Each structure stands twice: as C-alpha cells, then as structure tokens.
Amino acid sequence: MSGTVSRCVKAVWWKELMNLFEMSAAEAAAAIQAGETTSEELVQACLDRIATLEDTVGAWAHLDPEYALQQARDADLHRRSGMSVGPLHGVPVGVKDIFDTRDMPTEDGTALHAGRTPAYDATAVALLREAGAVIMGKTITTELAVYAPGKTRNPHDPARTPGGSSSGSAAAVAAQMVPLAIGTQTNGSVIRPASYCGVYGYKPSHGLISRYRVLQQSRALDQVGVFGRTVGDVALLAEQLMSFDERDPDMRPRSRPRLIGTATEEPLVPPRLAFVKTPAWDQADKDVQDAFAELTEFLGDGVEELDLSDLLENVVNWHRTIMEADLARSFRLEYERGKESLSATLREMIERGQQCLAVDFNDALEQFPALNSALEEILLEYDAIITPATTGEAPAGLETTGSPVFCTPWTFLGMPSISVPILQGSNGMPIGVQMTAARNDDARLLRTANWLVQRVEA
C-alpha cells in the first residue's frame, strides 16, 4: 500500500471512529503532523461543538470563527510546504481574556476595559504561536480575574459554577470545545475550576512561565497555568511556555524543563505520597472527606498522613494581606475612575488593601523563604503532597465561584500544583485531587500525577 493511500485510510479511521473534537491535544498534534487530519478539519469540528454548546456554557468572551479557520488554513499550508512544524502545530487553544492578544480584544472581564485592543501579544501567546497553535479565541474570566463571576456555567450542570477566575478556559476544555486552554492563578483560579469542571489543571512553579502583558493582580502571587484532558496534554502545553523572558522580573535564565518526556515515564520505584489535610480540613464537605479516606486506603503503604497545621496555620492570612494590598495598587486607576462599575466584592478587597500597613505586607512577604525551605526538607522523603483541590463539588448557583482555600498555601509559596479529576461527589459532579511538589520539581510532579491516574484507572 502506498504512503499516500495509507495516510488516507488513517484519516478515514480518525473521522469514522471518533469526533475530531474528542481528541487529546497530543493525539491531535500527532494526527495533523502525520497528515491523518488537517488543522482546518479539527478547528471546524471544534467550532461546530462550540455552536452547539456555547449558549448553554458561555465559555467565550471573543470568538471569530472565520479568523480561527484562517489560522488553521495557514497552518495546513505551512505543513504542506514542507517547512518544519512546532509541537502544537494546528492545535486550537483557548486564551483567558487577561492575556494581551494583538489581533483580538482583551477586556479583562470588566466594562471598564471594554473595547481594549492591545498592539502586542503577551509572551505566553507569542510562544503559543511559535509552537504552531491556533489561537481559537478569548475565554471568559471573572471581573479583573478576581471573584465576581462572568457568564460561564459548568458544562456538567449549567446550574452550577465552573469556578474562577479561569472559568471559560476550564469550561471550554471540559465541554470539548478546545483540547487546551491557558489561564492564571493568584489564589485558586486554575486548580479550582479544573476540579469543578473535571479536567486537568496545572499551575507550574512561580517564575517558570512569563506573565509579561498579562493583567497583573500581584507580582508575588500571580502565576500562569494550563488546562487539558490528560497529564500529557498539560505537560505538552506548559513546556512550550517555559521560555525565559527578561521582561518578567521573577524569571531567571534556565534550561526549559523536560516535562513531556518525564510526565509519561514510568517511575523507577512507586512514588511515596504525603496526605496533608491543611488547616482548612473542617471546611471540606463530607463527600471530600469520605473520598480521601477511600483514596488513602486504596494507596495503602504508598501514602502517609502528615500534620502540617502549625507550619501552614497563618498562610491564608498572609496570602490575603499580600493579595489585597496588591489589588489596591494594581487596580488603583480602575477604582479611582470607575469604582461604581466594580463589584461590591472587589471594591471591598481594594479598600481593605488600601488600609494595609507596610509592616504587615512586608512581614507576609518575608514568610516565603522559611516556609519553602521547610517544605523542601519535608518533600525530600515524598514525591508529592496530596490534598483536596476544592472543598467539594461545584456549588449550585452562579453567584459565587467557590472557595480556593485548599489552593492558597501552595499558590502563596509558588509551588507547582496539578488537579487530577479522579474523584466524584454524591451528585455525580467531579472532584479533583490536588498534587503539589517542591518548587521547581515540576517534571517529577507530573510523572507522579500520571502514575496516580493510571493506578486509579487500572
């Protein structure tokens, strides 16, 4: 059989046995590069899916179908010309609407920025283009990426929140509108919506992905994260974004972490996990407490419960001090020029931040080195910490995006975290297991997460 005929048969196989929009990002990239499908076919399948579900889910702040298709056609032409292609060539990616995009509006989830059209891309968006991705459109964010919800609903139950602030990104991946999306986390804005929507959400270590031309809340706390359908997918996406950018003051020159290869490797020995309830355990629903009791029993000798209550006791207060003071600084102009257009929740946070004493702010910042050092010492004995990603299933109603309290310690410390969707609540809604590792131990964290998923699924 000739190579051309063989490729045609493979292409028919993809189209007949699965919808293109169901493919993981890794499968889609491989199929496009092998000529088994085209980027245009994949993007059209995703657009058809969006057309079917968007009125219910509401994941998109900006979507231009013809422009998405034009990017796909250009990607296909590029491949047919014989030129080299990137790891995400032709794969559609959703972009949270706080990343600047030179060819799309970036309105940050607020009427105060309506019509804002940047002249340049955020570094993360530029790296997506460099990797060959199709920028599908801009996904809904909460107001200025804080707490006031946008229009997005949970794809599993439209009467429930998708979480926030990266609500549209998580929901778009969960609804199979796109295989990948990017977001940000200052408290729980990647891990929480990933848990509620039942997808993989990965927040790398602080300083591994550039935040240049991304809406800033807090330099100390803001981190870029990614969403996908598998551990391999989030590794594939994140690795493309981990390129040094001197315009982000918290990045340092280093080699790009080898996430993709490591994430899918079999560990040489079974990983050891530490189960940490955190001081927020009493806020966890019975569903979560029961599910973790079953999980730890299933893991047996592979997991040990650690009590870190004393170490983490004040983290939520320190995080709140930094976040609210930085919100007051970052959104000073929005508050001065249009505070009546801001939600009551955000106004109150800004006003508390305005009253923050410099001594309290600096005291909170000074906690980072000692706490990270203590946890790095603990994590010499364990491959990862496991905790709940959220207090329970996605809350009913759309007035809140849920509590980020189980995410706060690890975001505060800039440690890498991933939510893996392996649990389910009593209402049939997904619940994520949050896994965390020492700062800059991202590759091992992803390998351990992949191991846990495979073991549970088996």
SULGI-V902432 format. One record per helix or strand. SS is the DSSP state (2 for helix, 1 for strand). FROM is the first residue (numbers start at 0). LEN is the number of residues. If there is no record, write none. Layout:
BEGIN
ss,from,len
SS,FROM,LEN
SS,FROM,LEN
END
This chain:
BEGIN
ss,from,len
2,2,15
2,19,3
2,24,9
2,38,19
1,59,3
2,64,16
1,91,5
1,98,1
2,110,3
2,122,8
1,133,6
2,142,3
1,153,1
1,156,1
1,159,1
2,166,8
1,179,6
2,190,7
1,199,4
1,213,1
1,222,6
2,230,11
2,258,5
1,272,4
2,280,3
2,285,17
1,302,4
2,308,4
2,314,16
2,331,10
2,343,11
2,357,8
2,366,12
1,383,5
1,395,2
2,404,8
1,416,8
1,429,7
2,441,16
END
